[in-house]
Each structure stands twice: as C-alpha cells, then as structure tokens.
C-alpha cells in the first residue's frame, strides 16, 4: 500500500471542501480528534484492566 502523492491529497482536500463547505471543516476535525482520543483511551484502559487481572492471579 502506498501513501497518496501530495497532489492527490490536495485533490481530496478540495473535494471535501466542496462537499462540506469551509464552515463544517472545524466541526469535522474536532469530531475526528475526539474519536481518536476516545479510541486511544479505550485501548489504554483495556491494557490497564489486563494488567490488573494478571496481578490478581499472581497475588
């Protein structure tokens, strides 16, 4: 799998801008950021729970 070229990224950004408009872009970015944060938080929470379970089994 290859990473898109700069002109391809620019084209995608232009299409998104035309579809959603400039006023919606900050809202989309904010929602995407919150989703990524929640995903990372859930992953780290699962790791903490596994660590607690292992400690309970050992103790």
Secondary structure, DSSP 8 states (H G I E B T S, - for coil): -----HHHHHHHHHHHHHHH-HHHHHHHHHHHHHHHHHHHHHHHHHHHHHHHHHHHHH-
